[in-house]
Amino acid sequence: MNQINEISLTALRYFISVAEERNFTKAASRLNIAQPALSRQIRKLEATLGTPLFVRNARGAELTEAGEILRLRAYMIFNQIEQTVHDVTSQSDEPRGVVTVGMPPTPGELIAPVLLDYVRQNFPMIELRFREGFSGNLLRMLNNNEIGVAVMHEAPSEDDFLVTELLREHLWVIGKAGSIDRPSYTLAEAAALPLILPSRPNFLRILIDTHAEANNLKLNVIQRSDGVWILKALVRYGLGYTILTYGGVLSEMQQGTVDAVPITNPQVNWTLYTAMRQDQARKPASRIVNDAIRTIVDGLVKQQVWK
C-alpha cells in the first residue's frame, strides 16, 4: 500500500511522456520541465516500484518489460479518470462531459464522423473520444470503465449491461474488383474459395467456423491476417477472397476497388449492437450518444448505404 501511495499521477504523466517520446530530452521539452528534474522523477518511480522501467542508450530510452506493463496500466488509469470526471459532471442539467465510444474499425468508419458532427452541433458540452477495437477488447474496456458506449458484435448478455440491437448484417464474399461475376455464393462455394481470414479468437472467424462446421464444410484458408486493413489490402491486390459484412467494405465498394456479393443457402447473420454498463446508461450524455448511434445506423440502412 505504501508503494501505491507514493506513486502520483504527475509521475505517471512524466513516465508516459518518456515512453511515448523514447527520449528524456524530448519528453522534458514536451512537459516544459528541465531534463534533470524529469530524470530524477523517473528514477524515483523506478525506486518505488523496485524495477527499471527504461533501458537508457545512445538513441534515447526503450521500455523494459516492466515499463511496457506500466505504460498499458497508466493509459487505463487516465482513461478511467476521464470517465469518472464524465460520470460526475453528467449530473448537471445540461448534458456534458467526456463520453468515450469504442467501435470496431469498419462500423466505426461509417458511424464516427456522423456521430461527431451531430454531437458537436447539438450538444457542445459533450466531448466525444473514440477507441478502436474488436468485440472482445471492447467488452474488456467496458468492464474496466475505459469506454462508456461500445458498438460491437456479440454483445454481452449479463444483466448489468444495456444492449440495443442496431442492425442484423449478413456476410458477403469480397474479392478484387472484376473478380466476381455472379450475384451470390452458397456457403459451400464461399468456403471453397482461396480465403484470407483472421485467426481465432476473432469473433468473425468464430462465426464463420461455426457455420462451416454446422454444414460439414472445410474452409480453404490460404492466408491469415488479424488486421482488417491489411486483410482488405491483400484482397484488393488479388491474393485471395475474404468474408466480411457489406459495411466492412463500404468505402472500397464506393471506390470500386472490390466486388462484394452475399452468401446464401444458408445466409449467415451477424448482429451489431450498442452496449453500455447499466451505471453508464443512467448518465444523460451516454444515453444521448447511444441514441444518436442508433439513429445514424437507421438512417444509413434506410438510405441503402448500409446493407
N, C-alpha and C positions, 0 to 999 in steps of 0.2 A: 504493500500500500504506500510506503514511503517513496518508492521509486515513482509511482504514478503521480503522487502529489508534487514531485519535483519537476515533472515534465509540463512545460507551459505550452499554450497554443502558439505563442511567439516562437518558441524553439522549434516547434513543428513547422511553422511557416518558413523559418530560416532553412530548415532541413529540406523542405520541398523545393525551395528556390535553388539550392545547390544541386539537388537531384535532377532538376529539370535542365539547369544550365550546364551541369557537369564541369563546373569551373567555379572556384571560390571568388575569383576577381569579378567575373561577370555577375555572379549572384549578388555580391556586395553592391555592385553598381545598380542592379535592379532594385535592391532593397533600400538603397540610399544610406548605407552604413559603411563604416571602414572595414576593409577586408580582415585586419587582425581581430576586430571585435567579432566578426562573423565566425572566424576560425575558432575563437575561444568558446563561442556558444555551441558549435558543433562538437568540440572536444568535451565540453561539459555534458552534452547529451549522450555522447558515447560512453563517458564515465558512468553516468547514471544508469544506462542500460547494460553496462559491462561488456560491450562488444563494439568493434569498429563498424561504422556504417559506410565508410568510403575507403577506397584504395587510392591514395594520392600518387600521381605520377606526373611526368613532364607535360602530358597533354591536358591534365586537369584532375578530375576526380570521378571514379567509377563506383557505382554502388556495390557493396558486398551483398551476400545472400540475405543477411540480416537487414541491410539497408533497403533492399527491394521489398521485403516483408513490411517494413515500417512505412515505406512510400505508399503501398496499397492501403494500409490501415489508416494512414494520415488523410488520404483522399476521402476515405469512408467517413472519418470523423468530421471533416469540414463539410461534407455533403449533409451529414446528419444535423450539424449545427444550423446550416441554412434551412433545412426542412423544419427544424424546431422553431426558428425565427418566424417562418411562414405560419406554423401552427398557432403561435401566439398572436401575431398581428392579424391573422384572418378572423379574429373575433370581433373586429370593428364592423361598423355598419356598411362601409364601402369595401367590397372585396379587394384584398391587397395581399402582397407578399410574393414569395417565390414559389412557383409550382414546377417541380421537375418532372418531365414526362419522358418515360422510357419507351422506345419503339424499335422494332426490327428494322433493318436497313431499307427494305423495299417499301413496306407500308409507310415508313417514315418519310420517304422521298415524296410520296403523294400528299401526306397529311400535314407535315410540319410547316411548310411555307404558308399554307392557307390558314392554319391554326394561329401562327404567329401574327399574321396580318390582322386576323379577326380580333385577337386579344388586344393588340396594340390600339386598334381603333375604338374598341368598345369598353375595355377595362384597363386603362393605362396604369393603374396602380398594381396590376398583377405582372410580375416578371416571369416569363417562361424560360426554362432551361431544358435542354434536351440531352438524353443519354441514349446511346445506341447499343443494342444487344439482342441476342436471340432469346426465346421464351424462357429457357432455363435460367439464364443470367438475370433476366428481368424479374423473375419470381424471387430470386435471391435478393435483388435490390429492393423489391417491395417489402420483403420480410425484414430487411435491415434499415428500412425508412430512408434509403438513399434516393428513392423516387416516390412521388406521390400518386402518379397515374401511370399505368402501363397499357400499351396497345400490344396485344400478344395473341398467339395461337396457343391452344392447350391451356386455357385459363384455370386458375386454382379452384377447387371445389369446396374448400373449407368455409365454414360459416363466418369467419372473421374477414372475408373478402366480399366486396360488392362487385359483381360481374355483370357486364352488359354485352349482349351479342351485337356486333356491328355488321357482319357480312359473312355469308356462307360461300366461300370461294370454292372453285374446282381446280383440279390440277390439269396442266396443259403440257404437251410436248413442245420443247423450244429447240429450234435449230438455226443455223446460219441462214441469213436472207437468201431465198432461192432454193433452199434445200428441201422444202416440204411442198408437195403439190397435191395434197389431199385434204379433205375437210376435217378429219378426225383420225384418231388411233384407238384401237381397243387397248386395254391394259396389257394384254398378252403381246400385242405388236409393239407397244411402247417399251415393254421390258426387254425385248429382243434387240432394240437399237443399241449402238455403242454409246453408253451413257456416262456422263460426268456428273457425279453426285457427291454431296457431303458425306462425312462419316458419321456413324453413331457416336455420341448420343444426340445428334441433331434431331429435333422433333420432326422436321420434314422427312428426313431419311427414315426415321422410325415409322412414320405414317406410310410411306411408300413400301417399305419392307413388310409391314403388317398386311397390306392389301395384296402384295405379291404372294406372300406365304399362304394367305387365305384362299388364293386361287391357284396354288401349286405352281407358281411361276418362279423362275430364276432370273434375277436381274443381270443384265450384261454390262456390269460396271467396268469400264476401261480406265477410269481416272477418278481419283478422289480429290475434292477441293473443299476446304472448310471456310473459305472466304467467298461470299456471294459475288463480289465484284470480279474476282479472279475467275470464278466459275463461269460467269457470263462472258468474260473476255475470251475464255477458251472456246466457248460455243460460237461466239461471233467470228472467231478465227477459223471455224470449220473443223475443230478437232474432235467433235462429238456432239451429242444431244444432251439435253437435261430435262428435268421435270420440275416445273415451278408453277405458281399461280400466275394468272394473267397480270395481276397487279405487280408482280415481281419483275416483269419485263415491259411495263408500260412505256417507259422512256425509250427503250430500244425499239419498240413497235412504232412509236411516233417518229423515230429517226429512220426507220426502215432498215435496221441492221440485223434483225432476227425475224424468223417466222414463228408463229405460235398457233397450235390447233388443240382443241380439247381432247381429253382422254374420255372415252365412253366404254360402256359394257365391260366392267362397271364404271360409273362415274365416281371419282374419288373426291370427297368433300373435305375441306379444311376450314374450320370456322375461326373468324377473327373476333376478338373481344377487347373491351377495356376492362381493367381490373384495378380496384383500389382497396386498401385496407378499410375496414368499417370506420376507424377513427378518422381517416382522411376524408371519407365520404361525408362526414359531418361538417367539413370546412367549406364555406361558400365558394372560395376561389377554386378549390379542387373540383367541386361539382360543376362550376361554370366551364372549366376546361374539359371535363369528361363529357358534358352535354354538347359542347362545341365540336368535339371529335366525332361524336355520333351524327351530328347534323352535317358535317363535312363529308363523311363517308356516304350518308344517304344521298347527298347531292351528286356525288361522283357516280353513284350507281344509277340514279335517275337520268343523268346525262349520258349514260352508257360509256363513260370514260373507264370505269372500273367494272369488270365483268366477273 
